[in-house]
Amino acid sequence: MNEQQPQTNPGDQPSDNSEALAGHETEPRPSPRIYIASLADYNNGYLHGVWLDAAREPEAIHDDIQGMLAESRQPDAEEFAIHDYDNFGVCQIHEYDSIELVSRIARGIQEHGLAFAAWAEVNEGSPERFDDFAEAYLGHFDSLTDYADHLLDDLGYTNELSLLSESVRRYLRFDTAAMGRDMLFGGDIHSYPAPDGGVWIFDARM
């Protein structure tokens, strides 16, 4: 439920950049937020809620939610729902997702950048895999072919090819487009499209 909710910090922008994996471009570290609404108020035609920093421990978020509910005009205000969210990248937050889950995703995004949001989507339903991000994340690339090119460079095969004589080398090439597709469809990697272009690549064997 992505309703338009009061914005307490409409000018919020990411304040720093993360250091991406070696050889790959830096990505921003957003500050994920959630709008928590009092359901007792909502069901009686009132908008009562609060925007909260989601990249905190669940206990701190729950404390703020209880503070919001305590200020409700409804005497029975006890239940709440997530009616909006911001800066979660490609990760979809649902109305009744647990605060514990949302907090874990938000802290991962703030620590690692928007690639973590893609990792959370890839592993939706398996939050125990969130901790594997650092080992599984291979980087941001222009395409699967670009990733395959980088992989061959890292393994030294591109250099080996350059050592051959020109008369032989002109007949040889690496089909990195096919290589990238085979790794994807063979289950070796996950590929998730980045909103601003390119793809995030993850090791699917983690």
N, C-alpha and C positions, 0 to 999 in steps of 0.2 A: 504494500500500500504506500505509494509515493505521493501523498497529498502535499500541497504547498503549506508549509508550516512556518511559524514565526522564525526568522533568522536572527540569532543573537550575535553572530559574528559573520556577517555577509561578506566581509572582505578577506576572510581567512585564505591564505595561500601557503603552500609548502614553504618552509623557511630555510631548509637546507637540502643538500644533495647527498645521496649515498655513493659510496665508492663501489662501482660495479666490479664484477669479476675481471681479472686481468685481461686486457685486450678487448673489452666490451665497453660500450658507452655508459655513462652514468645515468641513473634514473632518479626521479624525485622521490622524496619521502613525505607523503601526505600526512595529514592529521585527521584520521577518520572520526566522524561524529554520527550520533544517532539522535533522533527526536523521539522521546518517550512521551506517550499520551496517557492520561488517566481515562480508563474506559468508562468509569461511572459518569464522568463529565461528558465524554463523547456521546454516550448513549442518551444523555439528557439534553443534547444540542449545544454543548459548550466545548470550546477548545481550551483545554488546560494541559500543558505539558512543558517539556524543557529539552533544549539541545544539550547533549552531554558529550564530553570527550570520551570516545570509546576505547582509546588506547591506554587503558588503565586496568588495574586488577579488578575482577568482578565485584569484590566486596565494596570498593569505593564507588562503583557505579550504582550498586544496589542502595547504598547509603543516600546518594543523591536522588534516586528514584523515590525512596521513602520520604525524603524531604519535600519533593514535589507533591506527592500524594497528600501529605499532611496539610498542605496549603489549599487543597481543593475545597470548593464550596459544597461538595457532596459529602454527607456524613459517612457514607459507606465506600469511600474511594480506597480500594485495595488492589484492584487489578490494573494492569497496564499492558501496552503493546508498543511495538516499534512502528511508528507511522511514517517515518522518513529516515533517510540516511545520506551521508555525503562523504566523498573521498575514499570510497571503498573500491575504486577502479572497476574492474570487470566482475568483481564478486557481488552476487546478489544476496542482500539481507532480507529475510522474511519477517513478517509481522510478529510471529510468535517464536522466533529463534531464541534460544537461551542466551542470557547475558554472558554466561561463561564462554559459549561458542563465539559470540560477537566480539568479546574482549580478546580472545585468542587470535582471531583473524585481524583485528585492528592493530594489536601490538606487533603482529608479524609484518603488516604493511608498513607501519611506522619504522620498524627496524630494517626491513629489507627492501622497501619500495613496492611499486605496483606489481612487480613480478610475483610477489607473494599472493596477491589477490587472484592471479591466474592459477597458481598452485592450489589455492583453496578451492577454486571451482573445479579443477581437475580431480581433486580428491573429495568432492562433496559427498558427505555420508561416511567419510573415513578420516575424521579429524585427528586420529592418532598418527596420521602420516604428515601432519603439518610440520612436525619437528625435523623431518627429513629434507626440508627445503634447501638448506645450505649445501648438502651433498648432492641433491638432485638437480639444482639449477645450473644449467650449462651456459646461459647467457641470452642476450637479445641479439637477433640477427635479422638481416634484411629479408631472408627467405630460407627455406630448407636447403636450397642449393648453396646459399652463402654459408650456412652452418657446415655442410659437407666440405666446402672449400677450406674453411678454417680447420676442420678436423684433419684433413689430409696434410695441411701445412704443419699442424702441431705434431703429427706422426712422422714428419720428415719425408713423406712420399713426393711432395712437390719438388723438394730439393733434389731427391734422387732422380727424378725425371729430367731436371735441368742439367744433370751431369752427363746425360747421354749426348751423343753427337747430334748435330742438327739434322743430319741425313736420316737418322732413326727417329728423333724426337717428333718430327713433323707428322709422323704416322700414328703417333700415340696421343691419347688424351684420356682424362678421367671423366666419366659420365657422372658428374656430381649431382645432377638433377635426379637421375635414377637412384643414385646412392641415398640421397635424402629421402626420397619416397619409400625406398625399401626399408630404411631404418624406422620410418614412421609406421608403415603398415606391418612391419615385422615385430612391432611392439618394443623396439629398443628405446624409442624416445616419445615424449609427448610434445606436441606443438600447439601453442595457443596464440591466436592473433592479438597483437597489441593495438589498441585503438588509434594510436598515432602512426601506425605503419610497422611493418616487420612482424616478427614472431618471437615469443619467448620459448626457449627449448629446455626441456627437462629430461633427465635420465629416467626412463620408465621402469628400469630394473631395480630401482631403489626400493 
